[in-house]
Amino acid sequence: MRLRLPLVLTTALAAAVATAACSPSAPNESAGQGGDKNATLTIATTTDVVNFNPLLGNSRTDGWITNLMYPRLLTIDADGAKQPYLAADRGYSDPTTGFYELRGDMKWSDGTAVSAADVAYTINTIMTKKPAGNVVYGQLANVESASAPTATRVELKLKRPDATVVDEVGFWMNVVPKHVFEKAPDAGTFANNSDWVSAGPFKLTTVAKGQSYTLERVTPYPMAPAGTPNVAKVVYRVYPDVNTEILALRNGDVDLIANALPPAQVKTLQSTPGVKVQEVPGLGYAHMTYNMTRKPLDNLKVRQALAHAVDYEAIRSVVLQGQAVTTGSSPIPPVLKDFVKPDLKEYAFDPALARKLVTESGVGTLRPLTMIYSLQDAVTSQWAQLVKDNAAQAGITIELQGMDRNTYLAKTAAGEYDIYAGNFAIMDDPATNMALTFLPDGAINYTRVDDPALSALITKATATTDKAAQKDLIWQAATLVHDNVYDNVMYMQNLYVAHSDKWDGFVVKPSELLSVVDPQSLANARKVG
């Protein structure tokens, strides 16, 4: 019997993104008609590449460029539903055996066929090498091994039933060429900084560190219109900040800004001649987590006090310019309608109640609490100050520690903070994301929570293929997270990107990580002006 994964994501998009996402197996043929076939698409970014090994990756630009080089098994459309990409089919042949059936027309840039052996190698390497920062490792917790019984079939042997692993690994994992990476002394730390062998719509050819990254068109590429990307080159150009990017776009020096626009810039650019602003649906959320391994944050009343010492609506209206919505202080983004528990309400901003809860906690006068955040995250940098000011009204002192992204990531991994402030860009599957966020060994368990009751609910939810039963388990888990303040989810942001109106054909996908710079999108983009 073949078991299928339930579709756990539902449509929640405005008409502004109605142009999004055609299936890779049926490319947007109209986008390939007309346009300048010799054009170069120049894209602005504010971060350099840390490394070119997709098993690692520490910056947004890493992901944007390596996604163009190393295919994923699945993609996602604008309403959050997984779609075929390198894998033409996937599912479960029995409760503990997952599978992918690959399309057979993909090749690496050296002419070698992309095969099931590459996929199995990538999965097994992630499990054994545990590369730093690899989010797929946490999603492979229930996988015993991967094998390639045929050139196009990949099978996953599971330790126990897991209804989430096939779709989640398929979506998140970049496949690397076995015949290249297995020659490295350690694939988990392989720099991969020259002589790239890739299998995307564009091949990386030139790197000018701190300045630009040039990728050239790959032909044929079966998932591009008529088998050929519409533009000859894609160049990522590095700028010091978003304001410089915007100036470059206005001056015609770049065609597209890859990173999401600061909310304050959206309305201005919407009325700027020659510029088109595109809405990108959010699938993640901004949040603060309280490190429960540090006293007094292990005290529930202290966490509740902190939750009631934030003016969430002010943050959304002032910092986000109204371009964000509440999640009801729940870890389930509103776009995932089937899994949203409607009776979970946002923590009320109530400084008096926060003071009362601190008193009831019995911890005495709270020591100053440190809050870390990335200075490269302009939005979080703004609301961090509001959080500090709000908390002061409740008699709680928060010491802000803004830092460069690499230091921020290192401190996060080491648990060197009282409060972590940041964003999860894509929370696409509730059961999987809860496992990563709230199980004791979860890769992004920044609260350091270890709640047996919550763990049991999440473990059951990941195993069930019954959508109604999974929904009930997710509701129970979300309630525990909400009531115990295991995560203080503040909002889900609607994102916007800007590009020259001389370009069209972009395919919109949710989150800043994919946006309009996903391989499918850039293979369809065309210059028309």
ROTILUM-93331 format. One line per 4 residues: number of its first residue (from 1); for each residue x, y, z of C-alpha. Coordinates in nm, 2 decimals, always signed. Example, Ala and Ser with C-alpha at 12.3 -4.5 7.8 and 13.67 -1.06 7.14 Angstrom:
<sites>
1 = +1.23,-0.45,+0.78 | +1.37,-0.11,+0.71 .
</sites>
This chain:
<sites>
1 = +0.00,+0.00,+0.00 | +0.13,+0.34,-0.09 | +0.07,+0.60,+0.18 | +0.06,+0.97,+0.09 .
5 = +0.16,+1.26,+0.31 | -0.14,+1.48,+0.40 | -0.13,+1.83,+0.26 | -0.10,+2.03,+0.58 .
9 = -0.08,+2.38,+0.43 | -0.37,+2.58,+0.30 | -0.43,+2.87,+0.07 | -0.41,+3.21,+0.24 .
13 = -0.30,+3.46,-0.02 | -0.42,+3.79,-0.14 | -0.48,+3.87,-0.51 | -0.14,+4.05,-0.50 .
17 = +0.04,+3.71,-0.53 | -0.20,+3.55,-0.78 | +0.08,+3.54,-1.04 | +0.28,+3.30,-0.82 .
21 = +0.41,+2.95,-0.87 | +0.35,+2.74,-1.16 | +0.45,+2.37,-1.13 | +0.81,+2.29,-1.23 .
25 = +0.69,+2.01,-1.44 | +0.48,+2.26,-1.64 | +0.70,+2.57,-1.67 | +0.56,+2.92,-1.74 .
29 = +0.58,+2.90,-2.11 | +0.45,+3.25,-2.16 | +0.74,+3.39,-1.97 | +0.98,+3.26,-2.23 .
33 = +0.81,+3.45,-2.51 | +0.99,+3.77,-2.61 | +1.24,+3.95,-2.39 | +1.61,+4.00,-2.42 .
37 = +1.77,+3.66,-2.43 | +2.12,+3.81,-2.38 | +2.02,+4.02,-2.07 | +2.20,+4.01,-1.74 .
41 = +1.98,+4.02,-1.42 | +2.16,+4.21,-1.15 | +2.05,+4.15,-0.80 | +2.14,+4.34,-0.48 .
45 = +2.22,+4.18,-0.15 | +2.36,+4.31,+0.17 | +2.55,+4.00,+0.28 | +2.86,+3.82,+0.14 .
49 = +2.88,+3.45,+0.09 | +3.02,+3.27,+0.39 | +3.07,+2.94,+0.20 | +2.95,+2.76,-0.11 .
53 = +2.88,+2.42,+0.06 | +2.50,+2.39,+0.07 | +2.54,+2.15,+0.36 | +2.64,+2.44,+0.56 .
57 = +2.55,+2.81,+0.50 | +2.55,+3.11,+0.73 | +2.41,+3.39,+0.53 | +2.10,+3.46,+0.31 .
61 = +2.33,+3.51,+0.01 | +2.47,+3.16,+0.07 | +2.13,+3.01,+0.03 | +2.02,+3.23,-0.26 .
65 = +2.33,+3.13,-0.47 | +2.36,+2.77,-0.37 | +1.99,+2.72,-0.44 | +2.06,+2.81,-0.80 .
69 = +2.34,+2.55,-0.81 | +2.21,+2.25,-0.61 | +1.86,+2.13,-0.67 | +1.60,+2.05,-0.41 .
73 = +1.37,+1.75,-0.44 | +1.06,+1.96,-0.39 | +0.96,+2.32,-0.42 | +0.67,+2.52,-0.26 .
77 = +0.41,+2.73,-0.42 | +0.28,+3.06,-0.31 | +0.01,+2.91,-0.09 | +0.26,+2.70,+0.10 .
81 = +0.18,+2.36,-0.07 | +0.48,+2.14,-0.16 | +0.53,+2.07,-0.53 | +0.75,+1.83,-0.74 .
85 = +1.09,+1.96,-0.85 | +1.38,+1.71,-0.88 | +1.15,+1.45,-0.73 | +0.86,+1.38,-0.97 .
89 = +0.69,+1.17,-0.71 | +0.72,+1.10,-0.33 | +0.54,+0.93,-0.05 | +0.56,+0.61,+0.17 .
93 = +0.55,+0.25,+0.05 | +0.49,+0.14,+0.41 | +0.48,+0.32,+0.74 | +0.85,+0.31,+0.79 .
97 = +0.97,+0.34,+0.43 | +0.96,+0.67,+0.25 | +1.06,+0.72,-0.11 | +1.14,+0.98,-0.38 .
101 = +1.11,+0.90,-0.76 | +1.34,+1.14,-0.95 | +1.28,+1.29,-1.29 | +1.54,+1.14,-1.52 .
105 = +1.64,+1.45,-1.72 | +1.87,+1.64,-1.48 | +2.25,+1.65,-1.53 | +2.53,+1.80,-1.33 .
109 = +2.73,+2.06,-1.51 | +3.01,+1.81,-1.59 | +2.76,+1.60,-1.78 | +2.70,+1.34,-1.51 .
113 = +2.34,+1.24,-1.45 | +2.18,+1.36,-1.13 | +2.08,+1.03,-0.97 | +1.93,+0.87,-0.66 .
117 = +2.28,+0.79,-0.55 | +2.34,+1.17,-0.51 | +2.03,+1.21,-0.30 | +2.11,+0.91,-0.08 .
121 = +2.47,+1.03,-0.04 | +2.35,+1.38,+0.07 | +2.11,+1.24,+0.33 | +2.36,+0.99,+0.47 .
125 = +2.63,+1.26,+0.48 | +2.41,+1.50,+0.67 | +2.33,+1.23,+0.92 | +2.69,+1.12,+0.98 .
129 = +2.88,+1.45,+0.95 | +2.62,+1.67,+1.12 | +2.73,+1.98,+0.94 | +2.72,+2.30,+1.14 .
133 = +2.40,+2.50,+1.09 | +2.23,+2.24,+0.87 | +1.86,+2.25,+0.95 | +1.79,+1.92,+0.76 .
137 = +1.99,+1.73,+1.03 | +1.71,+1.78,+1.28 | +1.45,+1.67,+1.03 | +1.64,+1.34,+0.98 .
141 = +1.60,+1.24,+1.34 | +1.37,+0.95,+1.25 | +1.57,+0.83,+0.95 | +1.79,+0.53,+0.99 .
145 = +1.94,+0.54,+0.64 | +1.89,+0.63,+0.28 | +1.95,+0.41,-0.02 | +1.93,+0.42,-0.40 .
149 = +1.78,+0.08,-0.52 | +1.76,+0.22,-0.88 | +1.91,+0.52,-1.06 | +1.59,+0.73,-1.00 .
153 = +1.45,+0.58,-0.68 | +1.55,+0.69,-0.33 | +1.43,+0.50,-0.02 | +1.44,+0.62,+0.34 .
157 = +1.44,+0.36,+0.61 | +1.27,+0.51,+0.91 | +1.32,+0.43,+1.28 | +0.95,+0.47,+1.34 .
161 = +0.65,+0.61,+1.14 | +0.70,+0.97,+1.05 | +0.45,+1.14,+0.82 | +0.65,+1.46,+0.79 .
165 = +1.00,+1.36,+0.69 | +0.96,+1.30,+0.31 | +0.81,+1.64,+0.24 | +1.03,+1.83,+0.49 .
169 = +1.36,+1.68,+0.38 | +1.25,+1.71,+0.02 | +1.18,+2.08,+0.05 | +1.47,+2.19,+0.27 .
173 = +1.76,+1.98,+0.14 | +1.99,+2.08,-0.14 | +2.12,+1.77,-0.33 | +2.50,+1.77,-0.38 .
177 = +2.70,+1.57,-0.64 | +2.83,+1.25,-0.48 | +3.12,+1.21,-0.72 | +3.25,+1.56,-0.62 .
181 = +3.18,+1.58,-0.25 | +3.29,+1.22,-0.16 | +3.64,+1.32,-0.27 | +3.66,+1.59,-0.01 .
185 = +3.84,+1.50,+0.32 | +3.53,+1.60,+0.50 | +3.21,+1.68,+0.31 | +3.07,+1.84,+0.63 .
189 = +3.34,+2.11,+0.62 | +3.43,+2.11,+0.25 | +3.48,+2.47,+0.14 | +3.36,+2.41,-0.22 .
193 = +3.51,+2.74,-0.32 | +3.62,+2.66,-0.68 | +3.56,+2.44,-0.98 | +3.19,+2.41,-0.90 .
197 = +2.99,+2.12,-1.04 | +2.62,+2.21,-1.01 | +2.28,+2.13,-1.15 | +2.07,+2.44,-1.15 .
201 = +1.95,+2.70,-1.41 | +2.27,+2.90,-1.36 | +2.63,+2.80,-1.29 | +2.86,+3.00,-1.07 .
205 = +3.16,+3.12,-1.27 | +3.31,+3.43,-1.11 | +3.35,+3.54,-0.75 | +3.47,+3.88,-0.64 .
209 = +3.45,+3.86,-0.26 | +3.27,+4.15,-0.11 | +3.17,+4.28,-0.45 | +2.98,+4.04,-0.68 .
213 = +2.90,+3.68,-0.77 | +2.83,+3.59,-1.14 | +2.63,+3.29,-1.26 | +2.58,+3.20,-1.62 .
217 = +2.29,+3.03,-1.79 | +2.28,+2.65,-1.81 | +2.13,+2.50,-2.13 | +1.94,+2.28,-2.14 .
221 = +1.77,+2.32,-1.81 | +1.45,+2.11,-1.82 | +1.25,+2.32,-1.57 | +1.30,+2.65,-1.75 .
225 = +1.07,+2.78,-2.03 | +1.14,+2.57,-2.34 | +1.44,+2.42,-2.15 | +1.64,+2.75,-2.14 .
229 = +1.65,+3.02,-1.88 | +1.53,+3.35,-2.02 | +1.85,+3.55,-1.92 | +2.21,+3.48,-1.99 .
233 = +2.36,+3.58,-1.66 | +2.26,+3.65,-1.30 | +2.49,+3.87,-1.10 | +2.45,+3.92,-0.72 .
237 = +2.61,+4.25,-0.62 | +2.69,+4.32,-0.26 | +2.59,+4.65,-0.10 | +2.66,+4.78,+0.25 .
241 = +2.30,+4.83,+0.35 | +1.94,+4.84,+0.21 | +1.94,+5.22,+0.16 | +2.24,+5.18,-0.08 .
245 = +2.05,+4.90,-0.25 | +1.75,+5.12,-0.30 | +1.96,+5.40,-0.45 | +2.12,+5.15,-0.69 .
249 = +1.77,+5.03,-0.80 | +1.65,+5.38,-0.86 | +1.97,+5.46,-1.05 | +1.93,+5.15,-1.27 .
253 = +2.25,+4.99,-1.13 | +2.06,+4.68,-1.02 | +1.74,+4.52,-1.14 | +1.61,+4.36,-0.82 .
257 = +1.66,+4.38,-0.45 | +1.67,+4.03,-0.31 | +1.62,+4.10,+0.06 | +1.28,+4.22,+0.19 .
261 = +1.23,+4.59,+0.21 | +1.21,+4.77,+0.54 | +0.84,+4.85,+0.60 | +0.90,+5.22,+0.60 .
265 = +1.03,+5.20,+0.24 | +0.74,+5.01,+0.09 | +0.50,+5.29,+0.03 | +0.77,+5.52,-0.10 .
269 = +0.89,+5.26,-0.36 | +0.53,+5.18,-0.46 | +0.51,+5.53,-0.59 | +0.86,+5.55,-0.75 .
273 = +0.86,+5.56,-1.13 | +1.03,+5.26,-1.29 | +1.00,+5.04,-0.98 | +0.76,+4.76,-0.91 .
277 = +0.70,+4.64,-0.56 | +0.59,+4.28,-0.52 | +0.42,+4.13,-0.22 | +0.57,+3.80,-0.09 .
281 = +0.37,+3.59,+0.15 | +0.52,+3.51,+0.49 | +0.54,+3.16,+0.63 | +0.75,+3.24,+0.94 .
285 = +0.73,+3.47,+1.24 | +0.92,+3.70,+1.46 | +0.96,+3.60,+1.82 | +1.15,+3.62,+2.15 .
289 = +1.25,+3.31,+2.34 | +1.34,+3.30,+2.71 | +1.63,+3.07,+2.79 | +1.49,+2.84,+3.05 .
293 = +1.83,+2.71,+3.15 | +1.90,+3.05,+3.31 | +1.73,+3.16,+3.62 | +1.49,+3.32,+3.67 .
297 = +1.36,+3.24,+3.32 | +1.28,+2.89,+3.43 | +1.00,+3.04,+3.64 | +0.67,+3.04,+3.45 .
301 = +0.54,+3.37,+3.61 | +0.86,+3.55,+3.51 | +0.81,+3.44,+3.15 | +0.45,+3.54,+3.17 .
305 = +0.55,+3.88,+3.31 | +0.79,+3.93,+3.01 | +0.51,+3.83,+2.77 | +0.28,+4.09,+2.92 .
309 = +0.55,+4.36,+2.91 | +0.55,+4.40,+2.53 | +0.32,+4.63,+2.33 | +0.28,+4.40,+2.03 .
313 = +0.03,+4.62,+1.84 | +0.26,+4.92,+1.87 | +0.55,+4.71,+1.72 | +0.33,+4.60,+1.43 .
317 = +0.19,+4.95,+1.36 | +0.50,+5.16,+1.42 | +0.79,+4.94,+1.32 | +0.61,+4.72,+1.07 .
321 = +0.39,+5.00,+0.93 | +0.09,+4.77,+0.96 | +0.26,+4.51,+0.73 | +0.22,+4.23,+0.99 .
325 = -0.05,+4.03,+1.17 | -0.08,+3.87,+1.51 | -0.05,+3.50,+1.55 | -0.24,+3.50,+1.88 .
329 = +0.09,+3.44,+2.06 | +0.08,+3.10,+1.89 | +0.36,+2.92,+1.71 | +0.13,+2.85,+1.42 .
333 = +0.15,+3.12,+1.14 | -0.20,+3.24,+1.03 | -0.14,+3.13,+0.68 | -0.17,+2.76,+0.80 .
337 = -0.54,+2.80,+0.86 | -0.62,+2.44,+0.92 | -0.39,+2.43,+1.22 | -0.46,+2.77,+1.38 .
341 = -0.63,+2.73,+1.72 | -0.88,+3.03,+1.71 | -0.92,+3.06,+2.09 | -0.55,+3.14,+2.15 .
345 = -0.53,+3.51,+2.22 | -0.23,+3.74,+2.21 | -0.07,+3.82,+2.54 | -0.21,+4.16,+2.65 .
349 = +0.03,+4.45,+2.70 | -0.02,+4.51,+3.07 | +0.27,+4.65,+3.27 | +0.08,+4.64,+3.60 .
353 = +0.00,+4.27,+3.55 | +0.37,+4.21,+3.46 | +0.48,+4.37,+3.78 | +0.22,+4.16,+3.97 .
357 = +0.35,+3.84,+3.81 | +0.71,+3.92,+3.90 | +0.60,+3.96,+4.26 | +0.41,+3.64,+4.26 .
361 = +0.70,+3.45,+4.11 | +0.89,+3.48,+4.44 | +1.22,+3.55,+4.27 | +1.25,+3.90,+4.42 .
365 = +1.40,+4.18,+4.22 | +1.47,+4.07,+3.87 | +1.83,+4.10,+3.76 | +1.89,+4.28,+3.42 .
369 = +1.82,+4.04,+3.14 | +2.03,+4.03,+2.82 | +1.86,+4.02,+2.48 | +2.06,+3.93,+2.17 .
373 = +1.97,+4.02,+1.81 | +2.14,+4.06,+1.48 | +2.23,+4.41,+1.37 | +2.18,+4.30,+1.01 .
377 = +1.81,+4.25,+1.09 | +1.69,+4.61,+1.06 | +1.33,+4.54,+1.17 | +1.43,+4.34,+1.48 .
381 = +1.69,+4.61,+1.56 | +1.40,+4.86,+1.57 | +1.16,+4.67,+1.78 | +1.43,+4.56,+2.03 .
385 = +1.44,+4.91,+2.16 | +1.06,+4.92,+2.20 | +1.07,+4.59,+2.39 | +1.33,+4.74,+2.63 .
389 = +1.12,+5.06,+2.68 | +0.80,+4.86,+2.73 | +0.96,+4.63,+2.99 | +1.09,+4.93,+3.18 .
393 = +0.73,+5.04,+3.23 | +0.69,+4.71,+3.42 | +1.01,+4.76,+3.62 | +1.20,+4.50,+3.41 .
397 = +1.55,+4.59,+3.29 | +1.65,+4.45,+2.95 | +2.01,+4.51,+2.83 | +2.02,+4.50,+2.45 .
401 = +2.31,+4.32,+2.28 | +2.30,+4.38,+1.90 | +2.58,+4.21,+1.72 | +2.70,+4.10,+1.37 .
405 = +2.51,+3.80,+1.24 | +2.79,+3.54,+1.28 | +2.85,+3.64,+1.64 | +2.47,+3.63,+1.70 .
409 = +2.45,+3.27,+1.55 | +2.75,+3.16,+1.76 | +2.59,+3.30,+2.08 | +2.26,+3.14,+1.99 .
413 = +2.42,+2.80,+1.94 | +2.60,+2.83,+2.27 | +2.29,+2.95,+2.47 | +2.47,+3.27,+2.57 .
417 = +2.16,+3.49,+2.62 | +1.87,+3.54,+2.85 | +1.64,+3.65,+2.56 | +1.68,+3.56,+2.20 .
421 = +1.51,+3.79,+1.95 | +1.49,+3.70,+1.58 | +1.29,+3.54,+1.31 | +1.21,+3.19,+1.17 .
425 = +1.17,+3.25,+0.80 | +0.97,+2.94,+0.70 | +0.76,+2.74,+0.94 | +0.59,+2.54,+0.67 .
429 = +0.48,+2.23,+0.86 | +0.35,+2.26,+1.21 | +0.45,+1.91,+1.34 | +0.80,+1.93,+1.20 .
433 = +0.86,+2.29,+1.31 | +0.73,+2.21,+1.66 | +0.97,+1.91,+1.67 | +1.26,+2.13,+1.58 .
437 = +1.16,+2.41,+1.81 | +1.03,+2.24,+2.12 | +1.17,+1.88,+2.15 | +1.47,+1.87,+2.38 .
441 = +1.71,+1.79,+2.10 | +1.54,+2.02,+1.85 | +1.79,+2.21,+1.63 | +1.62,+2.55,+1.70 .
445 = +1.50,+2.49,+2.05 | +1.62,+2.83,+2.17 | +1.40,+2.82,+2.49 | +1.58,+2.50,+2.59 .
449 = +1.25,+2.36,+2.69 | +1.21,+2.00,+2.79 | +0.85,+1.93,+2.86 | +0.76,+1.56,+2.85 .
453 = +0.39,+1.63,+2.79 | +0.47,+1.87,+2.50 | +0.72,+1.62,+2.35 | +0.47,+1.34,+2.36 .
457 = +0.21,+1.55,+2.17 | +0.47,+1.66,+1.91 | +0.60,+1.30,+1.86 | +0.25,+1.17,+1.80 .
461 = +0.17,+1.45,+1.56 | +0.48,+1.38,+1.35 | +0.38,+1.01,+1.32 | +0.02,+1.03,+1.23 .
465 = -0.10,+1.05,+0.87 | -0.46,+1.12,+0.98 | -0.51,+1.50,+0.93 | -0.79,+1.54,+1.18 .
469 = -0.59,+1.36,+1.45 | -0.28,+1.55,+1.37 | -0.47,+1.88,+1.39 | -0.60,+1.79,+1.74 .
473 = -0.25,+1.71,+1.86 | -0.11,+2.03,+1.71 | -0.38,+2.23,+1.88 | -0.30,+2.07,+2.22 .
477 = +0.07,+2.14,+2.16 | +0.02,+2.50,+2.06 | -0.19,+2.56,+2.37 | +0.09,+2.43,+2.59 .
481 = +0.34,+2.65,+2.42 | +0.11,+2.95,+2.45 | +0.02,+2.90,+2.82 | +0.37,+2.82,+2.93 .
485 = +0.53,+3.09,+2.72 | +0.77,+2.85,+2.56 | +0.79,+3.09,+2.27 | +0.67,+3.45,+2.26 .
489 = +0.56,+3.48,+1.90 | +0.50,+3.85,+1.81 | +0.38,+3.86,+1.45 | +0.39,+3.72,+1.10 .
493 = +0.52,+3.98,+0.86 | +0.40,+4.03,+0.50 | +0.71,+4.09,+0.29 | +0.78,+4.31,-0.01 .
497 = +1.06,+4.31,-0.26 | +1.13,+4.57,-0.53 | +1.25,+4.53,-0.89 | +1.28,+4.73,-1.21 .
501 = +0.96,+4.75,-1.41 | +1.17,+4.65,-1.71 | +1.15,+4.29,-1.57 | +0.87,+4.05,-1.53 .
505 = +0.80,+3.67,-1.52 | +0.91,+3.63,-1.16 | +0.75,+3.34,-0.97 | +0.66,+3.44,-0.62 .
509 = +0.73,+3.19,-0.34 | +0.67,+3.24,+0.04 | +0.94,+3.39,+0.26 | +1.25,+3.60,+0.21 .
513 = +1.46,+3.28,+0.16 | +1.27,+3.20,-0.16 | +1.08,+3.51,-0.26 | +1.14,+3.58,-0.63 .
517 = +1.50,+3.46,-0.63 | +1.41,+3.09,-0.62 | +1.56,+2.89,-0.91 | +1.22,+2.85,-1.07 .
521 = +1.16,+3.22,-1.05 | +1.50,+3.33,-1.19 | +1.47,+3.07,-1.47 | +1.14,+3.24,-1.57 .
525 = +1.24,+3.61,-1.52 | +1.28,+3.81,-1.84 | +1.38,+4.16,-1.94 | +1.10,+4.32,-2.14 .
529 = +1.20,+4.69,-2.13 .
</sites>
